């Protein structure tokens, strides 16, 4: 279905999305920690 170049582009995009998700998780964790400290 996909040519080699398309597969490589999809892999890179998935990798970027994975990195964004990890950063988002860290952001949420720090926000929750801050809320816990304030509450």
Secondary structure, 3 states (H helix, E strand, C coil): CCCHHHHHHHHHHHHHHHHHHHHHHHHHHHHHHHHHHHC
